[in-house]
């Protein structure tokens, strides 16, 4: 399962990426031919384009009034499968700075992001995380799990890359970016402490987090839950019947109370898992929907990274029998 998913991360969809690369090259040529500087403005807020909502949120927090952030991937969007549209390519070409997660999360945008690096400032936030802190993908030397945001301490490291990239493009704002970064990282320290306190209330036998795909490995490692998933690191492969039956047997044997669907992954495989567990004489509930690879709706509780983490942890802890948070 992991082998297939990892191959997809490396392989991508070459034909689609080649078409987008050609479109990018044409846009770049047009900008240069008009005598411009690649579309960059010399005054006003920096135009920052970010791939995922988590990266866009960090850019908005650290950049504040000095930036105008556009996020390409909205609520419910799966970055593993996302293909840049022609409009996205134009937004990227017009940006002063492009930020992305990295570690092959945006697999199908790989060639586009690669071309951008030769034309304008780009930065992957995962580059700020110490290599020794990354989760390896079993069986593939050098491949790492891209879902770093599920360990709040790792995300605290990752957002340093955002502050550095903003300061490099806009040196006049460096002091402001530093202050905003420090304040945000302090907030993430508090968030990490809150997550640890909440997950510690889950009874030991129930500390199993079963989800659609293997997005929560960092979360489990950091906060003491065993993570089981139907699909691998990428959602590009489907879970097979054997995957469903094997996990169903494990959940029934452990008497795990709940499994979880994800906002960016169709629920059908988790629903099949629930039925398979029931067939083994154990009733497992759908504990709720977790935000995995995308933030929530702009007017909802998971519209920001901090809000997403809080929403996920509340759902997980309460579904697995942990203490409810005092109002």
Phi, psi and omega in degrees: 000312179291323180301313181297316181297318182292322177299321180294323179300321183278326188277317182064204175238097190299319183296315180295317180294324179296319179298317180292325178296320177297318178298319179298315181299321180294319178295319179297317180298322179296318180295317180292322181296335179275004176080015182273190180248039182081015177094001183282140176270157181255356176214173182080178180300147174295138176269109182249128175247127179239150181283293185271163178294326180295317179291319179299319180296318178297319179297320180292321180292317184279324181281329179051230186285350182275355184230157169236113188258133172243123175260131183281326187252110184275190181304136177078003182274136180266109183293336179297328186252359188288132175248130179293133176276172177298323177296321177298316180300320179294319177299317178298318181294329183271357185284150169278335181207136177243128180240139178213167184288307184091188184060032177067017176299315180269058192304318186278359174255009188305312183292322179298312180296325177296317178295325181299323184301336179274351188244332184202167182297129174225154179207132171265130185290335180296340180294343179272356179268134180300131181307325180292345179268354182276145176276127178283152172269117185304134176091355182226101180299129178089351178267136184230151176294125183275354189278052188294337185291346181280350168255109187300326179293322177292321178295327175300323176287318186298322185290347174302325179298326179294312179299318179295318182293319178296317181294327179292323180279328185229075183301330181296336181261009187302317182295320178294318178298322179296315179298314181295320179297315180299318180294320181292318180294325175296321177296323179290328173300315179295321179296316179300317179297321179296316180299317181297318180294320182288314182291335179294344180276352179286129179303142185307314182296337184265006185279059177233122180253105182255123185224180183288313179224164192282066180262344192253021180298317178296322179298311180299317180297319185284326191241013168080034174241143173277129184253128175235136183221152179281320180253167181279202182301320179260152176270008185287346178247148180270146173286138180267174180301320179297320178301315181296313183293320180296316180290323178300318179297319180295313182295320179294319179295324180275351183057043179293132187282337188208151170237167189228141170267171182234147186294335184252010181231131178306141187280356191299324182289324178291323176295323175294322177297316179302317179294321180293324176293317179300321180296341179264011174089012179233135179263117177246132183270161168278109187287348181139179179256129179258147174275113184257290187256006181210154173285176179270188180300149184302331181258013182256178183290343182252031182286341179240167178300311180300317179296321178298314180299315181296319179296315179299312184295318178300315179297313183296309185298314183290324180290331182266009173092013176283176183289142173282143182285139178297139180295000000 
